[in-house]
């Protein structure tokens, strides 16, 4: 019995050992092919990567997209309901922050930057029409001058008394805007002008300067024309000294490029209202210029040594030329104006004091003239030199104009002038569609014996006397050569056909 028990125990022990070894070998065998179970993130990455190239190890060492850092946007632990679009007018944020530009980025100039505005009131201007605001305007300009595309603001509902002032470069930043909404008035005290100045408000040596708005530049010129001004207190008038003999231009631009004047009103200037001298690329439109018809030398717009000028859609009434085009001007386009009273639109006078004058490529069209001395005129002094060429006057409507068409190479604004043979040459002047009424003479061509006018043409010119009972003069021509392309009313029979027989070759001194 004991012997069986011993054998049984030995067999039982061997059986236990065999079973344990069998269990270890199974786990070892399974261990050779074991991979750790992938978590949910890996499974999600696998699903997202379906159909795309690349893996965790793509042979170039690039990281697995699932491992890329997420945007640094923390969730709000206390989220609030989103406001409606009406409650939240702000632009929507980038829907994909940190991963490239938003839909508005990368486009050309999505929004213009807000301009920096310098209000003259913030610099101490009172705007009561009594206190001198010149210093405030100077200070505002000095700051605006430092910022490109900045704005000097002259606010509405104020009247600013400003003395002679120069808004000058050349070290100013470009594209400054002078926003005129209020009124600027000139001083009427002689002491403010010293011995006399050529201009009141001057903008000089600037690149990209714009004056715009609905405001007024009031020159208070009657104190210069007549010695009295209704705006002056009678006691102050008694104490005021006599104004200087030199009368200033109200608004002048000198040596500037890309100049724009629009919207404003300039009135009652002591002399010229608006002048451009040595300027290039000028635009003037939607402005109003006014002064009494008997105010002396109050030209509306005066051009000198300027080119590429466009003047249009404006009303001009003054005591002298609505537009005056002087020497050194070229590529001038004047159209869609209402002119009167005044002296019309003139080229010249040119060649004064034996000087050389050059004007070329001028177009004047679509003009209404009423109660003016002339409509379209070219005037030169005896003794001058140079050339006027390629001028076109078209679509001019005249009403009660003294002499609508004039070329005068014997111009003289004195009692008498010395006769001289030399003259500024005039060639290539074309008149088209000029119609209306005159009160003295329809056409006056007075050209030089030494330098006759050549290549003059008239097409569809029909001018009737305002009243038949008035004494009217017939068309006048002297040394004027050209062609009538259609019959004229009245007939301009004095214009000679062809070219002048004595037409001289221009010397280097004459050519421009």
Secondary structure, DSSP 8 states (H G I E B T S, - for coil): -HHHHHHHHHHHHHHHHHHHHHHHHHHHHHHTT------HHHHHHHHHTTT-S--SS-SS----GGGS---S----TT------TTT--S----TTTTSS--TTTTSTTSS-----EEEGGGGT---EEEEE-HHHHHHHHHHHTTSTT-EEEE-TT-EEE--SEEEE-SSS-S-EEEEE-SEEE----GGGGTT--SEEEEEES-EEEEEESS-EEE--THHHHTS--TTS-HHHHHH-----SS--EEEEEES-EEEEEES-EEE--SS-SEEEES-EEEEEES-EEE--TT-TT--SEEEES-EEEEEEEEEEE-SS-SEEE-TTEEEEEEEEEEE-SBS-EEEEEE-GGG-EEEEEEEEEEEEEEESBSEEEEEEE-TT-EEEEEEEEEEEEEEEEEEEEEEEETT---SS-----S---EEEEEEEEEEEEEEEEEEEEEE--SSS-EEEEEEEEEEEEES-TTS--B--EEESEEEEESS--BS--TTSEES--TT-----TTT--
